[in-house]
Amino acid sequence: MTGGHASRQGSGLLARKQTLADLTVQIDKMQVSLDQKQHGVQQLKQTLTDHQAQLTSHQATFEQVKATSQTENNTLTLLTEKLTQVKRQQQATDYQLQQQQTAYQADQQRQSELRVAEKTIAAAIDQLKAELDQANQQLQHFDDSQKVIVQQQTKLETKLAVANTEYKNGQEKLATITQSVEELSQQLTTNQTRLAALQKTDSEDVLDQKARQELLEATNQTIKRLEQQLKGQKEQRTTLKATQERLQADANRVYQLQKNALAEQEANSVALNQAKMHIDQRLTTLSEDYQLSYEAAKSALQASDLTNDQLRSKLKLIKLGLADLGTVNLAAIEDYQRVKERYDFLMQQENDLLDAKRQLLVSMAEMDTEVEKRFKTTFEQTAVAFEAIFPMMFGGGHASLTLTDPTALLTSGIDIIAQPPGKKLQRLSLLSGGERALTAIALLFSILKVRPVPFCILDEVEASLDDANVERFGRFMKRYESATQFIVITHRKGTMTQANRLYGVTMAESGVSKIVSVSLEEHQTA
């Protein structure tokens, strides 16, 4: 096995002549074989051209049939959607008709119930009238009771005022008597003191015995008189206290009676207000629920022949029937119209979204088909170019491109199988670094041959190649200079020798770079 650039030398001139003769014969044979193969290739190309023309015709026919089928499918889908929409509208119409029939039956039943309710209303009016009369009687009774209570309250207030006056007078008399008793007590004390003084000075006094006897008698009489007066005042005070207690008891009793009368009056007022509120509630119920006034209800009651018991029984039956019916949605028609408008709007939006989805799916399918077609064409062309360029780059060998999954072009991977000279056929991952780099370069030039680009930038792609392959790489780029301009970043001499112009960068100072341009003639001279 050999690598890189190698030259082989013969053993002598005769051997070279014999080799040259053999090679000439082989060249003639190979030329004949090449002519035959070229003729076969021309026939195959002609057959391929015919087949491609037929394929193009068949593809055009297929596209027309596909477009027709797609149009028919779209039409069928639209008709199916219209049929579905018509069925939904029919269901909505049937539902609306059923609702109207139900509403009509409910109206008929409602009319029957209203006719029965008229009599019930009459009974209720009769009951209200009886309750109103009873309330009026209670109200009259309350007014009479209130008048009596007011009269009793006036009398009690008068008695209370008299008792208070008498109580005040008794208090004043009691104070006067108490003051008199105190004065008499003081006089008695004074007289007793004087008597004691007289008795003390009996032996020393120059008055005669008769005068002292008279003074003593007078003093005793005064004391007796004062004692009698004191006793009378005490009795009078006791009498006044008893009178005061009696008057206080009368005042307390009058206050309690007045308090009871006020409580009774307040209770009567509360009962009167409750009766008035009850009457107002019944009148409100009669007006709001039955749209009747008191006079109209009274007239209807007078025209009815049913008794109160019969009316109460029918009223209970009607209430049970209303409870079985449940609540009635009076805004059902407006709700239906609103929901129907919302439903129609959402259905239209859904149809638009479905149409957009179908169009997107059709466009995606067309794009996938076109991408597969272009990818297949480009891949086949690139594979042919790669098979031709690989031996040129390696100086022999064989390579090919294959798809991992030919049935799924959009998701399939690509395998690169290469056989450099002197090696067996193997995958790219099993080659050396230089062989893989040269294989990648061959693939790059294959792609450029199939799809040329204005310029291509290569960054040290030949760094791992030996000198012979680097020179081969530089010469090979010359073949594409008419269609593609290459901008190569390299440090290999072989690549630089093939460049039309070189650009260098120097750094005289740290952080300061300078671009140096050298022409091809100057480079070759150097």
Summary of the structure (lengths in Angstrom):
residues: 526
radius of gyration: 69.1
end to end distance: 36.7
largest distance: 220.0
contacts: 1290
relative contact order: 0.06
helix: 77%
strand: 8%
